Amino acid sequence: MLKTIAAILLLVLSLSLHGCTVGVSGLKSYVDTADGYEFLYPNGWVPIKVTDGPDVVFRDLIEQTENVSVVINPVPENTTLTDLGTPGEVGYQLQQNVLSAANSNRQVELVDAKARDTGDKTYYLLEYSVKLPSQNRHDLATAVISHDKLYTLNASTTEERWDKVQDLFTQVVSSFNVY
């Protein structure tokens, strides 16, 4: 009898503890050990084959315009993210040189830029509003430098869906870790 009660209490406790993982439910882990980074992405998203540009791209099966991608670019040896500028300056440089490059037919506005320190690395968190001829979009990005490479993770959706996915995208972008 005592063993049965203990077993039931153990079962209830384990089910209760399982419910504590709600914060990352609905997310899967992607790990690239060759390039040294990892992040969480939503369930139901699939990798897309790319031959040029991003290192990896995931897209939602249903909302196919929603995506998350990682781009890796070399930087001069021993360059730090703060050497490139403040979060606002780096966000503006990305806006001018990459996101709204000539002939791209898009207008990009930096909405927010801030820094996040995690031990020995500084991450810049960047938010953009993007106007295209056919739609308006909202992008969240994070940038970090490691091993003389600039890693940028970008999550993008349409402006109409932004309010619905903002918290999810914030989790995805905040989960980006370079080692």
RAWODA-V700447 format. One record per residue. N is the residue number from 1. RES is the residue in three letters. SS is DSSP state (helix for helix, strand for strand, loop for the rest). BURIAL is # if it has 24 or more other ideal C-beta (glycine too) atoms within 12 Angstrom, else .. Layout:
n = {N	N}
res = {RES	RES}
ss = {SS	SS}
burial = {BURIAL	BURIAL}
//
This chain:
n = {1	2	3	4	5	6	7	8	9	10	11	12	13	14	15	16	17	18	19	20	21	22	23	24	25	26	27	28	29	30	31	32	33	34	35	36	37	38	39	40	41	42	43	44	45	46	47	48	49	50	51	52	53	54	55	56	57	58	59	60	61	62	63	64	65	66	67	68	69	70	71	72	73	74	75	76	77	78	79	80	81	82	83	84	85	86	87	88	89	90	91	92	93	94	95	96	97	98	99	100	101	102	103	104	105	106	107	108	109	110	111	112	113	114	115	116	117	118	119	120	121	122	123	124	125	126	127	128	129	130	131	132	133	134	135	136	137	138	139	140	141	142	143	144	145	146	147	148	149	150	151	152	153	154	155	156	157	158	159	160	161	162	163	164	165	166	167	168	169	170	171	172	173	174	175	176	177	178	179}
res = {MET	LEU	LYS	THR	ILE	ALA	ALA	ILE	LEU	LEU	LEU	VAL	LEU	SER	LEU	SER	LEU	HIS	GLY	CYS	THR	VAL	GLY	VAL	SER	GLY	LEU	LYS	SER	TYR	VAL	ASP	THR	ALA	ASP	GLY	TYR	GLU	PHE	LEU	TYR	PRO	ASN	GLY	TRP	VAL	PRO	ILE	LYS	VAL	THR	ASP	GLY	PRO	ASP	VAL	VAL	PHE	ARG	ASP	LEU	ILE	GLU	GLN	THR	GLU	ASN	VAL	SER	VAL	VAL	ILE	ASN	PRO	VAL	PRO	GLU	ASN	THR	THR	LEU	THR	ASP	LEU	GLY	THR	PRO	GLY	GLU	VAL	GLY	TYR	GLN	LEU	GLN	GLN	ASN	VAL	LEU	SER	ALA	ALA	ASN	SER	ASN	ARG	GLN	VAL	GLU	LEU	VAL	ASP	ALA	LYS	ALA	ARG	ASP	THR	GLY	ASP	LYS	THR	TYR	TYR	LEU	LEU	GLU	TYR	SER	VAL	LYS	LEU	PRO	SER	GLN	ASN	ARG	HIS	ASP	LEU	ALA	THR	ALA	VAL	ILE	SER	HIS	ASP	LYS	LEU	TYR	THR	LEU	ASN	ALA	SER	THR	THR	GLU	GLU	ARG	TRP	ASP	LYS	VAL	GLN	ASP	LEU	PHE	THR	GLN	VAL	VAL	SER	SER	PHE	ASN	VAL	TYR}
ss = {loop	helix	helix	helix	helix	helix	helix	helix	helix	helix	helix	helix	helix	helix	helix	helix	helix	helix	helix	helix	helix	helix	helix	helix	loop	loop	strand	strand	strand	strand	strand	strand	loop	loop	loop	loop	strand	strand	strand	strand	strand	strand	loop	loop	strand	strand	strand	strand	loop	loop	loop	loop	loop	loop	loop	strand	strand	strand	strand	strand	loop	loop	loop	loop	loop	loop	strand	strand	strand	strand	strand	strand	strand	strand	loop	loop	loop	loop	loop	loop	helix	helix	helix	helix	loop	loop	helix	helix	helix	helix	helix	helix	helix	helix	helix	helix	helix	helix	helix	loop	loop	loop	loop	loop	loop	strand	strand	strand	strand	strand	strand	strand	strand	strand	strand	strand	strand	strand	loop	loop	strand	strand	strand	strand	strand	strand	strand	strand	strand	strand	strand	strand	loop	loop	loop	strand	strand	strand	strand	strand	strand	strand	strand	strand	strand	strand	loop	loop	strand	strand	strand	strand	strand	strand	strand	strand	strand	strand	helix	helix	helix	helix	helix	helix	helix	helix	helix	helix	helix	helix	helix	helix	helix	helix	loop	loop	strand	strand	loop}
burial = {.	.	.	.	.	.	.	.	.	.	.	.	.	.	.	.	.	.	.	.	.	.	.	.	.	.	#	.	.	#	.	.	.	.	.	.	#	#	#	#	#	#	.	.	#	.	.	.	.	.	.	.	.	#	#	#	#	#	#	#	.	.	.	.	#	#	#	#	#	#	#	#	.	.	.	.	.	.	.	.	#	.	.	#	.	.	#	.	.	#	#	#	#	#	#	.	.	#	#	#	.	.	.	.	.	#	.	#	#	#	#	.	#	#	#	.	.	.	.	.	#	#	#	#	#	#	#	#	#	#	.	.	.	.	.	.	#	#	#	#	#	#	#	#	#	#	.	.	#	#	#	#	#	#	#	#	#	#	#	.	.	#	.	.	#	.	.	#	#	#	#	#	#	#	#	#	#	#	.}
//
